[in-house]
Amino acid sequence: MVVRLRLARFGKRHAPVYNIVVAQARSAQTRRPLEVLGTYDPIPRPAPNGEGKPIKDIKLDISRAKYWLGVGAQPSDPVWRILAMVGLLEPKWQVQKVKELVNPVVGAPKEQRSMGGGEKVRVKIGE
């Protein structure tokens, strides 16, 4: 029995709220989970005091999440990102700078790094 940590969607249309759940890997997204670890609201809300960036609400039972990770539950990619934000896991992907993506060979001479005769490069940044 493979157990996964994943998101189960709830909420209204255009206003999703996700439960962070422990479920069997082959069960449907809406099927009853083994355990609900917390909630995640992906829609940014204004900061409580009105200053600073908007925040996304994450509520998580950290001790139960540690337990399930300890017994071998595999987190899905979105849950991995949430657990990395909380500090339970190392980030799966590191954010690269644009220079590193355009010129992957940093220590090489400029002639080897150039992209050639004015070719355009499309770079996708962020998650």
Disulfide bonds with the S-S distance in Angstrom:
none
